[in-house]
């Protein structure tokens, strides 16, 4: 679980954010209207503690052609569980619970802070020191620029997590730096059994995985074994077929020892990218 001091949670330190999110009283304060599905900004209070959170009711999910209806909230929680198992704490605490508009995902609100530059557009063919190239982007009718992301260990961990959970929508706006930590949010379109990886974090494509990543993947493989704790928690969130595909992705990464490359069978970069 993320260290409490990493989580901007109002005027008090959240000693157990999962308990707060699970058992606390949810109060809707507003709606985040730019989101494609219903996303409600709330506060949650429990045993004298209060924090801001995001509540995404299943009833507010728009149908998708390639994901079963009413499953996005569960996938968000599954992403948190896998993130937790890596030890990297890349996804804010997230639970599935009942709320004012029925069952939904409830996630601790992370207030982005700091001035870390994670993405940029640069002129020329080379990303420059400290940056990794993603690809050319059309800026306007007369100009293209090279889209780059920071050569940052935190982003590299997130690239590994995205490959594991088969994230089909890693946009720039889903990256939240906070007090030196980095969180990724919006994991509703993950864990599909078919390869759907779409991300801005292709800068390490084909490069060897770090020893840290290989250790995390080995831990995931152990946790996903039949009867293991992580496998048991995921059984209530994704289908057996999706769990088998998850195991296969982890095994493939361990076997290759390298970051995946775009398959060419699916658009590699989400739209819009930010």
C-alpha positions as a Markdown table, in Angstrom:
| # | Residue | x | y | z |
|---|---|---|---|---|
| 1 | Unk | 0.0 | 0.0 | 0.0 |
| 2 | Unk | 1.3 | 3.5 | -0.8 |
| 3 | Unk | 2.9 | 5.3 | 2.1 |
| 4 | Unk | 0.4 | 7.6 | 3.7 |
| 5 | Unk | 2.6 | 10.7 | 3.3 |
| 6 | Unk | 2.5 | 10.2 | -0.5 |
| 7 | Unk | -1.3 | 10.6 | -0.7 |
| 8 | Unk | -2.8 | 14.1 | -0.5 |
| 9 | Unk | -5.9 | 13.3 | 1.5 |
| 10 | Unk | -7.1 | 16.5 | 3.0 |
| 11 | Unk | -6.3 | 17.7 | 6.5 |
| 12 | Unk | -5.5 | 14.3 | 8.0 |
| 13 | Unk | -3.1 | 11.5 | 7.2 |
| 14 | Unk | -4.9 | 8.4 | 5.9 |
| 15 | Unk | -3.6 | 5.5 | 7.9 |
| 16 | Unk | -5.6 | 2.9 | 6.0 |
| 17 | Unk | -7.0 | 4.3 | 2.7 |
| 18 | Unk | -8.5 | 0.9 | 1.6 |
| 19 | Unk | -10.6 | 0.8 | 4.8 |
| 20 | Unk | -11.6 | 4.4 | 4.4 |
| 21 | Unk | -12.7 | 3.9 | 0.8 |
| 22 | Unk | -14.5 | 0.6 | 1.6 |
| 23 | Unk | -16.4 | 1.6 | 4.7 |
| 24 | Unk | -16.6 | 5.4 | 4.6 |
| 25 | Unk | -19.6 | 7.5 | 3.9 |
| 26 | Unk | -19.5 | 8.8 | 0.3 |
| 27 | Unk | -20.7 | 12.3 | -0.4 |
| 28 | Unk | -20.9 | 13.5 | -4.0 |
| 29 | Unk | -19.4 | 16.9 | -4.5 |
| 30 | Unk | -19.5 | 17.2 | -8.3 |
| 31 | Unk | -19.0 | 15.6 | -11.6 |
| 32 | Unk | -15.9 | 15.5 | -13.8 |
| 33 | Unk | -17.6 | 16.3 | -17.1 |
| 34 | Unk | -14.7 | 15.8 | -19.5 |
| 35 | Unk | -14.7 | 12.1 | -18.7 |
| 36 | Unk | -16.4 | 9.7 | -21.2 |
| 37 | Unk | -18.1 | 7.8 | -18.4 |
| 38 | Unk | -19.8 | 9.1 | -15.3 |
| 39 | Unk | -17.0 | 10.2 | -12.9 |
| 40 | Unk | -18.0 | 11.8 | -9.6 |
| 41 | Unk | -15.8 | 13.8 | -7.3 |
| 42 | Unk | -16.6 | 12.8 | -3.7 |
| 43 | Unk | -15.4 | 12.9 | -0.2 |
| 44 | Unk | -15.4 | 9.8 | 2.0 |
| 45 | Unk | -15.4 | 9.9 | 5.8 |
| 46 | Unk | -14.8 | 7.1 | 8.2 |
| 47 | Unk | -13.9 | 7.0 | 11.9 |
| 48 | Unk | -12.8 | 10.6 | 12.1 |
| 49 | Unk | -10.9 | 10.6 | 8.8 |
| 50 | Unk | -11.9 | 12.2 | 5.5 |
| 51 | Unk | -10.3 | 12.3 | 2.0 |
| 52 | Unk | -11.3 | 13.2 | -1.5 |
| 53 | Unk | -12.0 | 10.3 | -3.9 |
| 54 | Unk | -13.3 | 9.5 | -7.3 |
| 55 | Unk | -16.5 | 7.3 | -7.6 |
| 56 | Unk | -17.3 | 5.7 | -11.0 |
| 57 | Unk | -20.7 | 3.9 | -10.8 |
| 58 | Unk | -21.2 | 1.0 | -13.1 |
| 59 | Unk | -24.5 | 2.5 | -14.1 |
| 60 | Unk | -22.7 | 5.4 | -15.6 |
| 61 | Unk | -20.4 | 3.3 | -17.9 |
| 62 | Unk | -21.0 | 3.7 | -21.6 |
| 63 | Unk | -21.1 | 0.4 | -23.6 |
| 64 | Unk | -17.9 | -0.5 | -25.6 |
| 65 | Unk | -17.8 | -2.7 | -28.6 |
| 66 | Unk | -14.8 | -4.7 | -27.4 |
| 67 | Unk | -15.4 | -5.0 | -23.6 |
| 68 | Unk | -18.3 | -6.6 | -21.8 |
| 69 | Unk | -20.8 | -4.1 | -20.4 |
| 70 | Unk | -20.6 | -3.2 | -16.8 |
| 71 | Unk | -17.0 | -4.5 | -16.2 |
| 72 | Unk | -14.9 | -1.3 | -16.2 |
| 73 | Unk | -15.1 | -0.7 | -12.5 |
| 74 | Unk | -13.9 | -4.2 | -11.7 |
| 75 | Unk | -11.0 | -3.8 | -14.1 |
| 76 | Unk | -9.9 | -0.6 | -12.4 |
| 77 | Unk | -9.8 | -2.5 | -9.1 |
| 78 | Unk | -7.9 | -5.4 | -10.7 |
| 79 | Unk | -5.3 | -2.9 | -12.0 |
| 80 | Unk | -4.8 | -1.7 | -8.4 |
| 81 | Unk | -4.4 | -5.2 | -7.1 |
| 82 | Unk | -1.7 | -6.0 | -9.7 |
| 83 | Unk | 0.0 | -2.7 | -9.1 |
| 84 | Unk | 0.0 | -3.5 | -5.4 |
| 85 | Unk | 1.5 | -6.9 | -6.0 |
| 86 | Unk | 4.5 | -5.4 | -7.9 |
| 87 | Unk | 5.4 | -3.3 | -4.9 |
| 88 | Unk | 5.6 | -0.2 | -7.1 |
| 89 | Unk | 2.3 | 1.3 | -5.9 |
| 90 | Unk | 1.6 | 2.9 | -9.3 |
| 91 | Unk | -2.2 | 2.9 | -9.0 |
| 92 | Unk | -4.0 | 4.9 | -6.2 |
| 93 | Unk | -5.9 | 2.7 | -3.6 |
| 94 | Unk | -9.0 | 1.5 | -5.4 |
| 95 | Unk | -12.0 | -0.6 | -4.2 |
| 96 | Unk | -15.3 | -1.9 | -5.5 |
| 97 | Unk | -18.2 | -0.8 | -3.3 |
| 98 | Unk | -21.8 | 0.4 | -3.2 |
| 99 | Unk | -22.4 | 4.1 | -3.4 |
| 100 | Unk | -25.1 | 6.8 | -4.0 |
| 101 | Unk | -25.6 | 5.5 | -7.6 |
| 102 | Unk | -25.1 | 1.8 | -7.0 |
| 103 | Unk | -22.0 | -0.3 | -7.2 |
| 104 | Unk | -18.9 | 1.3 | -8.6 |
| 105 | Unk | -15.2 | 1.9 | -8.4 |
| 106 | Unk | -14.0 | 4.2 | -5.6 |
| 107 | Unk | -10.4 | 5.5 | -5.8 |
| 108 | Unk | -8.4 | 7.9 | -3.6 |
| 109 | Unk | -8.1 | 11.3 | -5.3 |
| 110 | Unk | -4.5 | 12.2 | -6.2 |
| 111 | Unk | -3.7 | 15.9 | -6.5 |
| 112 | Unk | -1.0 | 16.3 | -9.1 |
| 113 | Unk | 1.9 | 18.3 | -7.8 |
| 114 | Unk | 5.5 | 19.2 | -8.8 |
| 115 | Unk | 6.7 | 20.5 | -12.1 |
| 116 | Unk | 8.1 | 17.2 | -13.6 |
| 117 | Unk | 7.9 | 17.2 | -17.4 |
| 118 | Unk | 6.9 | 13.7 | -18.5 |
| 119 | Unk | 5.9 | 14.4 | -22.1 |
| 120 | Unk | 7.1 | 16.9 | -24.8 |
| 121 | Unk | 7.1 | 17.7 | -28.5 |
| 122 | Unk | 10.5 | 18.5 | -29.9 |
| 123 | Unk | 11.8 | 19.5 | -33.3 |
| 124 | Unk | 14.2 | 17.2 | -35.1 |
| 125 | Unk | 14.8 | 13.5 | -35.3 |
| 126 | Unk | 16.4 | 12.9 | -31.9 |
| 127 | Unk | 14.7 | 13.0 | -28.5 |
| 128 | Unk | 17.7 | 14.6 | -26.7 |
| 129 | Unk | 19.3 | 13.6 | -23.5 |
| 130 | Unk | 17.0 | 12.4 | -20.8 |
| 131 | Unk | 14.1 | 11.7 | -23.2 |
| 132 | Unk | 12.8 | 8.6 | -25.2 |
| 133 | Unk | 11.2 | 8.9 | -28.6 |
| 134 | Unk | 7.6 | 7.7 | -29.1 |
| 135 | Unk | 7.0 | 8.8 | -32.7 |
| 136 | Unk | 6.2 | 11.7 | -35.0 |
| 137 | Unk | 3.1 | 13.8 | -34.2 |
| 138 | Unk | 1.2 | 16.1 | -36.5 |
| 139 | Unk | 1.2 | 19.5 | -34.7 |
| 140 | Unk | -0.7 | 21.4 | -37.4 |
| 141 | Unk | -1.1 | 21.3 | -41.2 |
| 142 | Unk | 2.5 | 22.4 | -41.8 |
| 143 | Unk | 4.4 | 21.0 | -38.9 |
| 144 | Unk | 5.3 | 17.7 | -37.4 |
| 145 | Unk | 7.3 | 17.2 | -34.2 |
| 146 | Unk | 8.8 | 14.3 | -32.3 |
| 147 | Unk | 6.7 | 13.1 | -29.4 |
| 148 | Unk | 8.9 | 12.1 | -26.5 |
| 149 | Unk | 8.6 | 11.0 | -22.9 |
| 150 | Unk | 11.0 | 11.3 | -20.0 |
| 151 | Unk | 13.6 | 8.6 | -19.5 |
| 152 | Unk | 12.2 | 8.2 | -16.0 |
| 153 | Unk | 12.4 | 5.0 | -13.9 |
| 154 | Unk | 8.8 | 5.7 | -12.7 |
| 155 | Unk | 7.5 | 5.8 | -16.2 |
| 156 | Unk | 9.5 | 2.7 | -17.0 |
| 157 | Unk | 7.8 | 0.8 | -14.2 |
| 158 | Unk | 4.4 | 2.0 | -15.5 |
| 159 | Unk | 5.3 | 0.8 | -19.0 |
| 160 | Unk | 5.8 | -2.7 | -17.5 |
| 161 | Unk | 2.6 | -2.6 | -15.6 |
| 162 | Unk | 0.7 | -1.5 | -18.7 |
| 163 | Unk | 2.2 | -4.4 | -20.6 |
| 164 | Unk | 1.1 | -6.8 | -17.9 |
| 165 | Unk | -2.5 | -5.5 | -17.6 |
| 166 | Unk | -2.8 | -5.0 | -21.4 |
| 167 | Unk | -3.8 | -1.3 | -21.0 |
| 168 | Unk | -5.4 | 0.0 | -24.1 |
| 169 | Unk | -5.6 | 3.6 | -23.1 |
| 170 | Unk | -2.4 | 5.0 | -21.5 |
| 171 | Unk | -2.8 | 8.7 | -22.3 |
| 172 | Unk | -0.6 | 11.5 | -21.1 |
| 173 | Unk | -3.5 | 12.9 | -19.0 |
| 174 | Unk | -3.5 | 9.6 | -17.0 |
| 175 | Unk | -0.1 | 10.3 | -15.5 |
| 176 | Unk | -0.2 | 12.1 | -12.1 |
| 177 | Unk | 3.1 | 13.1 | -10.5 |
| 178 | Unk | 2.6 | 13.8 | -6.8 |
| 179 | Unk | 5.3 | 14.7 | -4.3 |
| 180 | Unk | 8.0 | 12.7 | -6.2 |
| 181 | Unk | 5.8 | 9.7 | -6.7 |
| 182 | Unk | 4.0 | 8.8 | -9.9 |
| 183 | Unk | 0.5 | 7.4 | -10.2 |
| 184 | Unk | -1.4 | 6.1 | -13.2 |
| 185 | Unk | -5.2 | 6.4 | -13.3 |
| 186 | Unk | -8.1 | 5.4 | -15.6 |
| 187 | Unk | -7.6 | 1.6 | -16.0 |
| 188 | Unk | -11.1 | 0.6 | -17.1 |
| 189 | Unk | -10.0 | -0.8 | -20.5 |
| 190 | Unk | -7.5 | -3.3 | -19.3 |
| 191 | Unk | -7.1 | -7.1 | -19.0 |
| 192 | Unk | -8.6 | -8.0 | -22.4 |
| 193 | Unk | -7.6 | -11.5 | -23.5 |
| 194 | Unk | -6.5 | -10.1 | -26.9 |
| 195 | Unk | -3.5 | -7.9 | -27.3 |
| 196 | Unk | -4.7 | -4.3 | -27.1 |
| 197 | Unk | -1.8 | -2.5 | -25.7 |
| 198 | Unk | -2.0 | 1.2 | -26.6 |
| 199 | Unk | 0.3 | 3.6 | -24.8 |
| 200 | Unk | 2.5 | 6.7 | -25.0 |
| 201 | Unk | 5.3 | 4.8 | -23.2 |
| 202 | Unk | 6.9 | 3.0 | -26.1 |
| 203 | Unk | 10.4 | 4.6 | -25.5 |
| 204 | Unk | 11.8 | 1.4 | -24.2 |
| 205 | Unk | 10.2 | -0.9 | -26.8 |
| 206 | Unk | 12.5 | -3.9 | -27.4 |
| 207 | Unk | 15.0 | -2.9 | -24.7 |
| 208 | Unk | 16.0 | -5.4 | -21.9 |
| 209 | Unk | 13.8 | -5.2 | -18.8 |
| 210 | Unk | 15.6 | -4.0 | -15.7 |
| 211 | Unk | 16.5 | -6.5 | -12.9 |
| 212 | Unk | 13.9 | -4.7 | -10.8 |
| 213 | Unk | 11.2 | -5.4 | -13.4 |
| 214 | Unk | 12.1 | -9.0 | -13.7 |
| 215 | Unk | 11.9 | -9.4 | -10.0 |
| 216 | Unk | 8.5 | -7.8 | -9.9 |
| 217 | Unk | 7.3 | -10.0 | -12.8 |
| 218 | Unk | 8.5 | -13.1 | -11.0 |
| 219 | Unk | 6.5 | -12.1 | -7.9 |
| 220 | Unk | 3.5 | -11.6 | -10.1 |
| 221 | Unk | 3.9 | -15.0 | -11.6 |
| 222 | Unk | 4.0 | -16.5 | -8.2 |
| 223 | Unk | 1.0 | -14.5 | -7.0 |
| 224 | Unk | -1.0 | -15.6 | -10.1 |
| 225 | Unk | -0.5 | -19.3 | -9.6 |
| 226 | Unk | -3.6 | -21.4 | -8.9 |
| 227 | Unk | -4.6 | -21.0 | -5.2 |
| 228 | Unk | -2.3 | -18.0 | -4.7 |
| 229 | Unk | -3.6 | -14.8 | -3.0 |
| 230 | Unk | -3.5 | -12.5 | -6.0 |
| 231 | Unk | -5.2 | -15.0 | -8.2 |
| 232 | Unk | -8.0 | -15.4 | -5.6 |
| 233 | Unk | -8.6 | -11.6 | -5.5 |
| 234 | Unk | -8.7 | -11.3 | -9.3 |
| 235 | Unk | -11.2 | -14.1 | -9.6 |
| 236 | Unk | -13.9 | -11.8 | -8.4 |
| 237 | Unk | -12.9 | -9.0 | -10.9 |
| 238 | Unk | -12.0 | -10.5 | -14.2 |
| 239 | Unk | -12.9 | -13.7 | -16.1 |
| 240 | Unk | -10.9 | -17.0 | -16.0 |
| 241 | Unk | -10.0 | -16.4 | -19.7 |
| 242 | Unk | -8.7 | -13.0 | -18.9 |
| 243 | Unk | -6.7 | -14.3 | -15.9 |
| 244 | Unk | -5.1 | -17.0 | -18.1 |
| 245 | Unk | -4.2 | -14.3 | -20.6 |
| 246 | Unk | -2.7 | -12.2 | -17.8 |
| 247 | Unk | -0.6 | -15.2 | -16.7 |
| 248 | Unk | 0.5 | -15.7 | -20.3 |
| 249 | Unk | 1.6 | -12.0 | -20.7 |
| 250 | Unk | 3.7 | -12.2 | -17.5 |
| 251 | Unk | 5.3 | -15.5 | -18.7 |
| 252 | Unk | 6.1 | -14.0 | -22.1 |
| 253 | Unk | 7.7 | -10.9 | -20.6 |
| 254 | Unk | 9.9 | -13.1 | -18.3 |
| 255 | Unk | 10.8 | -15.4 | -21.2 |
| 256 | Unk | 11.8 | -12.5 | -23.6 |
| 257 | Unk | 13.3 | -10.4 | -20.9 |
| 258 | Unk | 12.4 | -7.3 | -23.0 |
| 259 | Unk | 9.9 | -4.5 | -23.1 |
| 260 | Unk | 7.2 | -5.4 | -25.7 |
| 261 | Unk | 7.1 | -3.7 | -29.1 |
| 262 | Unk | 3.9 | -2.6 | -31.0 |
| 263 | Unk | 2.3 | -5.6 | -32.7 |
| 264 | Unk | 1.2 | -3.8 | -35.8 |
| 265 | Unk | -2.2 | -5.4 | -35.5 |
| 266 | Unk | -3.7 | -2.6 | -33.3 |
| 267 | Unk | -3.1 | 1.1 | -33.2 |
| 268 | Unk | -0.1 | 1.5 | -30.9 |
| 269 | Unk | -0.9 | 5.0 | -29.5 |
| 270 | Unk | -4.3 | 6.0 | -28.0 |
| 271 | Unk | -6.3 | 8.8 | -29.4 |
| 272 | Unk | -6.3 | 11.5 | -28.4 |
| 273 | Unk | -2.8 | 10.9 | -26.9 |
| 274 | Unk | -3.2 | 13.4 | -24.1 |
